[in-house]
Amino acid sequence: MSSDEFAVQADGLRKRYGDKLALDGFDLRVPRGSVCGLLGPNGAGKTTSVRILATLVRLDGGSARVGGFDVATEAHRVRRTIGLVGQHAAVDEVLSGYQNLVMFARLHHLDRHTAKARATELLTRFGLADTGTKPVKSYSGGMRRRLDLAASMILAPAVLFLDEPTVGLDPRGRNEVWEAVRELVADGTTVLLTTQYLDEADQLADRIAVIDHGRVIAEGSPAELKSRIGGDRIDVVPHHAAELGKAARALAAVVGGEPDVDDDTRRISVRVAGHATALPAVVRALDEAGVRLDDLALRLPTLDEVFLQLTGNDRKEVAV
């Protein structure tokens, strides 16, 4: 893929705050018209990388281009190319949704007529037309975040940075934001998403970059990252705790691996390859062994498991 096909490129970014190295050789490529999820523990460098790419913070080393423009030498052109939605809603709660969007449009130097037309268009696009005249303080969390997204799209930016966009939202609010993001990407917007919600990255991202200690330690599609941890798992729960050993031996004989046994929950878990054939074989083996089950489930790998395997249990207290 040529450099022209990337909306975001970062090479060897470095950033230091005092004696703390926030970014230490950060590399990233985001193809145009895609969603890239940036995952990492608190303090790994997610927000710092976004701030540099959005020209809010100067880099100490390396280089980066957004929308084809250098963030260090062409910052003013980068700013005309991007939209940014931070972790907290940036709208005025006293004003209505419509008034907020008109205000943002005027701040972007649109004339009054164009500002009003753009506000009306965006309210409709983000499903807020019916509530556009109501004060924002009456909005739900999901509605506020959709209004935030609408405000970031006043100038129809080619690249949108979303920094923890659904923090504090309930499941309905998160789904509303997810649907709005999908619609933006379908229209050609490139999105760089930082999030601590692994299911959010799984839902939205075409590719995921895992960052730890200021550098990307793994990247790929959600399916590619999940394949790293060795396949699917079969979980079984015998009806009687006394049958745990017998069930574990039956599973080991079928899959050729040592099952994990949790005595407290009576759950036995074993990693399998080729679940289409492994699951029927496990059922037969347990039946032949005379093991009665309370539960049997095929469980696909999760991004949570990938994340923990890649980053371990090291967690920082402060996000950087």
C-alpha positions in Angstrom: 0.0 0.0 0.0 1.5 3.4 -1.1 1.8 6.3 1.3 -1.0 8.1 -0.5 -3.4 5.4 0.6 -2.8 6.2 4.3 -4.8 8.9 6.0 -2.6 8.7 9.1 1.1 7.9 9.2 3.4 8.0 12.2 7.0 6.9 12.2 9.1 6.6 15.4 7.2 9.2 17.4 8.8 10.2 20.7 7.4 12.4 23.4 8.7 13.0 26.9 7.0 14.7 29.9 9.8 15.4 32.4 11.4 12.1 33.2 8.6 10.0 31.7 8.8 8.8 28.1 5.2 8.8 26.9 6.0 7.7 23.4 9.0 5.7 22.5 9.2 4.9 18.8 5.4 4.9 18.0 4.6 3.7 14.5 1.1 3.7 12.9 -0.5 3.4 9.5 -4.3 4.0 9.0 -5.7 3.4 5.5 -8.1 6.0 4.1 -11.8 5.2 4.8 -11.1 2.8 7.6 -11.4 2.6 11.4 -8.3 2.0 13.4 -8.7 1.1 17.1 -5.8 2.2 19.3 -5.8 0.0 22.5 -3.6 0.1 25.5 -3.4 0.2 29.3 -3.8 3.6 31.1 -0.6 5.5 30.6 0.5 3.5 27.5 0.5 6.6 25.2 -2.9 6.5 23.5 -4.0 10.1 24.2 -0.5 11.5 23.7 -0.3 10.0 20.2 -3.8 11.5 19.3 -2.8 14.9 20.7 0.4 14.9 18.5 -1.5 13.7 15.4 -4.1 16.4 16.0 -1.4 19.1 16.4 -2.3 19.8 20.0 1.1 18.7 21.3 4.5 19.0 19.7 6.5 15.8 19.1 10.0 15.4 20.4 11.2 13.0 17.7 10.0 11.1 14.6 7.5 12.3 12.0 3.8 12.1 11.3 1.5 13.0 8.4 -2.3 13.3 8.6 -4.3 13.7 5.4 -1.0 14.0 3.6 0.2 16.9 5.6 3.1 17.0 8.1 1.9 17.6 11.7 5.1 19.6 12.5 5.5 21.8 9.5 2.0 22.0 8.1 -0.1 22.0 11.3 -2.6 24.6 10.0 -3.4 22.3 7.0 -3.7 19.3 9.3 -6.3 21.2 11.4 -8.4 21.9 8.3 -8.4 18.1 7.6 -9.4 16.7 11.0 -12.2 16.6 13.5 -11.6 15.7 17.2 -14.0 14.4 19.7 -12.5 14.2 23.2 -13.5 12.2 26.3 -15.9 14.9 27.5 -18.8 16.6 25.7 -17.7 20.0 24.5 -21.2 21.4 23.9 -23.1 24.2 25.7 -25.9 22.7 27.8 -27.9 25.9 28.0 -28.1 26.2 24.2 -30.2 23.9 22.0 -28.5 21.4 19.7 -29.3 23.6 16.7 -27.8 26.7 18.4 -24.7 24.7 19.4 -24.1 23.6 15.8 -24.7 27.1 14.4 -22.2 28.5 16.9 -19.5 26.0 16.0 -20.1 26.6 12.3 -19.7 30.4 12.8 -16.5 29.7 14.8 -15.3 27.8 11.7 -16.0 31.1 9.7 -19.1 29.8 7.8 -21.5 32.6 6.9 -24.8 32.8 8.8 -26.9 31.2 6.1 -24.5 28.4 5.5 -24.1 27.8 9.2 -27.8 27.4 9.7 -28.1 25.1 6.7 -25.2 22.9 7.9 -26.6 22.7 11.5 -30.0 21.5 10.1 -28.3 19.0 7.9 -26.2 17.6 10.7 -29.1 17.3 13.2 -30.9 15.2 10.6 -27.9 13.1 9.8 -27.2 12.3 13.5 -30.8 11.5 14.3 -31.3 14.7 16.4 -33.8 16.6 14.2 -36.7 16.1 16.6 -34.8 17.4 19.6 -32.7 20.1 17.9 -34.6 22.9 19.4 -34.4 21.6 23.0 -31.6 22.6 25.4 -28.8 20.2 25.5 -29.2 19.7 29.3 -32.3 17.7 28.5 -30.3 15.3 26.2 -29.3 11.8 27.2 -25.6 10.9 27.3 -25.8 9.2 23.9 -27.6 12.2 22.3 -24.9 14.5 23.7 -22.1 12.4 22.2 -23.9 12.3 18.8 -24.2 16.1 19.0 -20.4 16.2 19.8 -19.8 14.1 16.7 -22.0 16.4 14.6 -20.0 19.4 15.8 -16.8 17.7 14.8 -18.2 17.2 11.3 -19.0 20.9 10.6 -16.4 21.1 7.9 -16.7 17.4 6.9 -13.2 16.4 7.9 -11.4 13.6 6.1 -10.0 12.3 9.4 -11.8 12.0 12.7 -10.1 11.4 16.0 -12.3 9.8 18.7 -10.7 9.7 22.1 -12.7 7.5 24.4 -16.0 8.6 22.8 -18.4 6.4 24.9 -16.9 6.8 28.4 -19.7 6.8 30.9 -22.5 6.0 28.4 -25.1 3.2 29.0 -25.4 0.4 26.4 -28.1 2.3 24.5 -26.0 5.4 24.3 -22.9 3.5 23.2 -24.9 1.8 20.4 -26.1 5.2 19.2 -22.6 6.5 18.9 -21.4 3.3 17.2 -24.1 3.6 14.6 -23.2 7.2 14.0 -19.5 6.3 13.5 -20.4 3.5 11.1 -22.4 6.0 9.0 -19.5 8.4 8.9 -17.1 5.7 7.7 -19.5 4.5 5.1 -19.4 8.1 3.7 -15.6 7.9 3.5 -14.3 9.4 6.8 -11.2 7.8 8.3 -11.5 7.3 12.0 -8.8 6.8 14.6 -10.5 5.5 17.8 -8.9 5.2 21.2 -10.9 3.2 23.7 -10.6 1.0 26.8 -13.7 -0.9 25.8 -12.5 -4.0 23.9 -16.0 -4.8 22.6 -16.1 -1.3 21.1 -12.9 -1.9 19.1 -14.2 -5.3 18.1 -17.5 -3.8 16.8 -16.0 -0.8 15.0 -12.4 -1.3 14.0 -11.1 -2.7 10.7 -7.6 -2.9 12.3 -6.4 -2.6 15.8 -3.0 -1.4 17.1 -2.1 -2.3 20.7 0.2 0.2 22.3 2.1 -0.3 25.5 5.0 1.6 27.0 4.8 4.2 24.2 5.0 1.9 21.2 2.8 -0.4 19.1 3.4 -4.0 20.2 0.9 -5.7 17.9 -1.5 -4.8 15.1 -3.9 -6.5 12.8 -7.6 -7.1 12.2 -9.6 -8.2 15.3 -9.7 -11.8 13.8 -5.9 -11.8 13.2 -5.2 -10.7 16.8 -7.6 -13.2 18.3 -5.9 -16.0 16.3 -2.7 -15.3 18.1 -3.9 -16.8 21.4 -4.4 -20.2 20.0 -8.0 -20.8 18.8 -11.4 -21.4 20.4 -12.3 -22.9 23.7 -14.8 -25.4 24.9 -16.2 -24.9 28.4 -18.1 -27.6 30.2 -19.7 -27.7 33.7 -20.4 -31.2 35.1 -23.6 -31.7 37.1 -21.6 -33.1 40.0 -18.3 -31.8 41.4 -17.2 -35.4 41.9 -17.1 -35.8 38.1 -14.6 -33.0 37.4 -11.7 -35.4 37.2 -13.5 -37.8 34.9 -14.7 -35.0 32.7 -11.2 -33.5 32.5 -9.7 -36.8 31.5 -12.3 -37.3 28.8 -11.6 -33.9 27.4 -7.9 -34.3 27.4 -8.2 -37.6 25.5 -10.2 -35.9 22.8 -8.3 -32.7 22.2 -4.8 -33.8 23.2 -4.3 -30.9 25.6 -4.5 -30.3 29.3 -7.8 -28.7 30.4 -8.0 -25.8 32.9 -10.2 -26.9 35.8 -11.9 -24.4 38.2 -13.0 -26.3 41.2 -15.0 -23.4 42.6 -17.3 -23.0 39.5 -17.0 -26.6 38.4 -16.0 -25.3 35.0 -13.5 -27.1 32.7 -12.1 -25.1 29.8 -9.9 -26.5 27.0 -8.5 -24.9 23.9 -9.4 -26.6 20.6 -8.5 -26.3 16.9 -11.3 -26.9 14.4 -14.3 -26.5 16.6 -16.6 -27.9 14.0 -15.3 -31.4 14.6 -14.0 -30.9 18.2 -17.4 -30.0 19.7 -19.3 -33.2 18.6 -16.3 -35.3 19.6 -16.3 -33.8 23.1 -20.0 -34.4 23.5 -19.6 -38.1 22.5 -16.6 -38.5 24.9 -18.4 -37.0 27.8 -21.5 -39.1 27.1 -19.5 -42.3 26.9 -17.8 -41.4 30.2 -21.2 -41.0 31.8 -20.7 -37.4 32.7 -23.9 -35.4 33.1 -23.6 -31.7 32.2 -25.1 -28.5 33.5 -23.6 -26.5 30.7 -21.5 -26.9 27.5 -20.4 -23.9 25.4 -18.1 -23.1 22.5 -16.4 -19.9 23.3 -14.5 -17.8 20.6 -11.4 -15.9 21.6 -12.0 -12.3 22.8 -10.0 -9.2 22.5 -9.9 -9.0 26.3 -7.8 -12.2 26.2 -5.6 -10.8 23.4 -5.1 -7.6 25.4 -4.2 -9.3 28.6 -1.8 -11.7 26.8 0.0 -8.9 25.0 0.1 -6.3 27.9 0.1 -8.6 30.9 -1.1 -7.2 34.3 1.0 -4.1 34.3 -1.4 -1.2 34.7 -0.6 2.5 35.2 -2.7 4.8 37.3 -2.6 7.9 35.1 -3.5 8.0 31.4 -1.0 9.8 29.2 
